[in-house]
Amino acid sequence: MLNTKKTMTFTHKSLTRKVISLTLLALTAVMFSLPAMSVESLRGDDAPNGPSVKVGKYRVKSEEGGYERNFKKQPPLIPHKVDKYRITLKNNGCLKCHSEKAYKKEDAPKVGDSHYIARDGKKLEHVSRRRYFCVQCHIPQVDSDPLVENTYENEE
């Protein structure tokens, strides 16, 4: 019978890998064995205790002639319902009345000229993709009480 002895030799590299592996294994075991800690709110004592309050339904205010702007360069507010309008990549319900082709017939304000300018300043034949999703800037108004006190005063 042959007598072969296997000797274990550790290189610095393999020893380092084993130490790191064992350390990670120990940390993982400690992490999962800790009892669940209670979650504390960043709000402190102001944290809500019960279920959230259901938001009421509000009617959109229609304003003949539109709303007055409150500051320079404010996007015009939408003076009518828009909940049935669909804006997809292929279709924009707002442009049925407000496009350059339809606004006179519909007696509606035309989309601003700035909406037809590309990022590089070139004039486009269609509304720029940067300005295509109207309700990112233009919003309808509802008749509701303010959520917070508003002390804004126009300086013009």
SULLIN-V265515 format. One record per backbone hydrogen bond with DSSP energy under -1.0 kcal/mol. NH is the residue of the N-H (numbers start at 1). CO is the residue of the C=O. E is the energy in kcal/mol with one decimal. If there is no record, write none. Layout:
nh:NH co:CO e:E
nh:NH co:CO e:E
//
This chain:
nh:15 co:11 e:-2.4
nh:16 co:12 e:-2.1
nh:17 co:13 e:-2.0
nh:18 co:14 e:-2.1
nh:19 co:15 e:-2.3
nh:20 co:16 e:-2.4
nh:21 co:17 e:-2.6
nh:22 co:18 e:-2.6
nh:23 co:19 e:-2.4
nh:24 co:20 e:-2.6
nh:25 co:21 e:-2.3
nh:26 co:22 e:-2.3
nh:27 co:23 e:-2.6
nh:28 co:24 e:-2.4
nh:29 co:25 e:-2.1
nh:30 co:26 e:-2.4
nh:31 co:27 e:-2.6
nh:32 co:28 e:-2.2
nh:33 co:29 e:-1.1
nh:34 co:30 e:-1.1
nh:44 co:41 e:-1.2
nh:46 co:43 e:-1.6
nh:47 co:44 e:-1.1
nh:61 co:141 e:-2.7
nh:63 co:79 e:-1.4
nh:66 co:63 e:-2.2
nh:74 co:71 e:-1.6
nh:78 co:139 e:-2.1
nh:85 co:82 e:-1.5
nh:88 co:91 e:-3.7
nh:93 co:86 e:-2.3
nh:95 co:92 e:-1.0
nh:97 co:94 e:-1.3
nh:98 co:94 e:-2.2
nh:99 co:95 e:-1.1
nh:103 co:99 e:-2.2
nh:106 co:102 e:-2.4
nh:108 co:103 e:-2.3
nh:111 co:98 e:-2.5
nh:115 co:112 e:-1.9
nh:116 co:113 e:-1.9
nh:117 co:114 e:-1.0
nh:118 co:122 e:-2.9
nh:121 co:118 e:-2.1
nh:124 co:116 e:-3.6
nh:128 co:115 e:-3.4
nh:131 co:128 e:-1.5
nh:134 co:132 e:-1.4
nh:136 co:133 e:-1.9
nh:137 co:134 e:-1.8
nh:138 co:134 e:-2.6
nh:143 co:59 e:-1.4
nh:144 co:142 e:-1.2
//
